[in-house]
């Protein structure tokens, strides 16, 4: 057998479908088309508010109303501790439930949370660790 010459096309080409695009681009294109279609149908409003829906309908833990809007980190931590230890509907430990609820609120607020409020909530996380006897 004669030796083959190494060609510049020795690398395997990317598989392309009917649209002539690689699979990853086809997926992104289909996803964008689906978003545009649901936006016209009015379904986009619901999908953007999933975290609000979780807060309203979650069966995870009963917390004090507007606890995250109170002023002090200490009161937030104590209220979360009290709620998580009394709740019988949690899946993890009381510490896990309280911390995840606090993190969920911080993440849900996102960029709309003022720096002073974010600092208070971060302090509440430290106070919550102390309240449960965890290392900082």
Secondary structure, DSSP 8 states (H G I E B T S, - for coil): -------TT-S----B-TTSSBHHHHHHHHHHHHHHHHHHHT-HHHHHTHHHHHHHH--S----TTGGGSS-HHHHHHHHHHHHHH-SS-SS-HHHHHHHHHHHHHHHHGGGS-HHHHHHHHHHHHHHHHHTT---
